[in-house]
Amino acid sequence: MNLDVIRNSPGVQRAVRQARDRIAAEGRAKLAAHRDLAPHHSITTEAHPEGAAVYLEGEASRAVEFGHFTPSGRKWVEGMHFITGGRK
């Protein structure tokens, strides 16, 4: 079967939108609980022909989401995983 037929079917499109919206809503709820980060970051969504995307936007958003080393490079700071799950 042609993948375009499957990808463009109403049921698949609806499931993708629902997953996108659920991930974004859960991420926004987690972000709201962190008052120090919430004013400086936001969670946005985007629809694509191939599916959908959920983004954490703001300063150093990748480091906030996934984690980073301190400036000294000696200590790892775990990410918040607002979008990707994991730590709450």
C-alpha positions, 0 to 999 in steps of 0.5 A: 500500500502506498504510504501517502494513502495511509499518511493522508487518511483522515483517521491517521491525520486525526490521530497525529493531531490528537497526539500533537495536542496531547504532548503540547498540553502535557508540556504546557502543564509541566512548564506552568509548574516551573514559574522560573522558566514559564515567563521565558519559554513557550510550547508551540505546535506546527502541522507538517505534510508529514505529521506534526511538531511540538517545540519548546521555544525560548532561551537555551531551549535545548539545554532546558529540555535535554540537559547541559553541563554547567559552565565549568563542565564538571556537573551535568544539569538534567533537562526538564523534558517538558516535551519528551517526557521523562523527569517531571 
